[in-house]
């Protein structure tokens, strides 16, 4: 058993069970009473430590912000040979600078939310000591410059302590930093040497309003205390007038039984459930259904909803848990405007009797208005269970409207297969996540592997039988991997061949808070199963979101630079540019589809006019470009008013087409029916490229 597994088992002793049984919302240390907050505060973005201090505001939907990712994904997309492993550690440095190798860079305001690495230097998987130092620069100031291994080991002290940082023993093969680091003007992350697998999640804001630069001297002890209590209590601020609906119910086959029906404007604060008989059949076949204001948005199997779809297992995440006494708890905030209904549905062929339930809710008149004006979303789940399809990603969410993804629980049942480096590994875990947002043709997020997305590594440090001629040292890890459960990520259960498992099965989760993935008109969030979806398995997943059915964009105007009429209509001018023809592909699921186009390239000023709606709350400016050269950068003016720097640090000389976006702040666009955009390439940056621009106004 790993040190971390022991730590959580100590935490999950009798005192934990007593807290869970209490069924109350425990107050967070140092947080304000939410009843005293003005409604306007609920619409402001949560930045820095407030993300964790004010989890009651998790239903807030993103306005002017985008969640983005840098990672070492294979720019080629990978070969079509299923058993050679992937090359998702080949993404390399964006540029040189800082500690040596720049892995993430942004211009303007934003926040670093999650940094993950793994490595196998000298045959020690997850040991990142050979990578040397990590340097993080915010607004021109170095806020972290230390050996990476020391940072993730927690040797620097608060706020760089577990569970805000974790090493490979604590996170089953991966290392991470989840200290939220906000910046007002610029960000750069670099490492010293031997970069391999990594990802960086960060948020980009349209302006610096309400953003304070991260202070590394702020220990955030209250947040550390809150996170270390994960799985033992409700992490949200306490609400007055909380009511608990407590029942014990019997469910014949096919029956649906309501267990709570709160009315008025309010929120469900906690759900607790205890199964007298726990089995795979009950965990998959007993469904939790929740209706808010007449619309059912939750229909999920209780196993995955509470953290483990693969049998009973201790779970200690920040927002759901399962304890040794059999109680399963959920603390997602679930607002409603006038009523809600929580029901259990027995879809199995056998009766399920003696199920104990406890649903906590509290009145709050603010939620009705916030839901009506669509500044917050309804709690939503998307659950699927079926065999994967060769050549197609497993889809966690394919949604229209406005919302954000805040977590995923996934159960995978597959087989060990031979590869070029081992006679038997769970090759289905080689698949990478790809997230498409708001109709962009390029993935906004592109990861490096399945367990990498869940921020573990090396098949969760599972034992691998190396071929005799492989130079790596023999490993001494468990056959099925290291079980662990932590506030943000975990792999709480796995099985080898036996009942309910063909060969190798596992249950895993990720809670996404500062790194929640927002969308305004739609999202398609998928995961490869094996490199290029070549390894089939049986998957099930429950994805957690906050949603509104209507899009938060109001149509677009676009310029096709290859069309003289479109250029003239939009007063397009770039006198210093030239053109060339390009036939290439977009990264991601369509990277085998050749797309022809004409690219405008130059280092001189570009101007054009776009039509927008006057009732906008900012504008998403989109560009299709050639990303053969990274770090393309341009100063942005809107009607001669500065609107920041558009920096695109990514590059790909194989799949060269890229569609990215830039947020124009409301202060530059509100009340206007058209805008004149000026882009001036940054001196010293690679030439600016484009083949199309479009504008998507943000709705209220």
Order of alpha helices (4+ residues) and beta strands (2+ residues): alpha-alpha-alpha-alpha-beta-beta-beta-beta-beta-beta-alpha-beta-beta-beta-beta-beta-alpha-beta-beta-beta-alpha-beta-beta-alpha-beta-beta-beta-beta-beta-beta-alpha-beta-beta-beta-beta-beta-alpha-alpha-beta-beta-beta-beta-beta-beta-beta-alpha-beta-beta-beta-beta-beta-beta-beta-alpha-beta-beta-beta
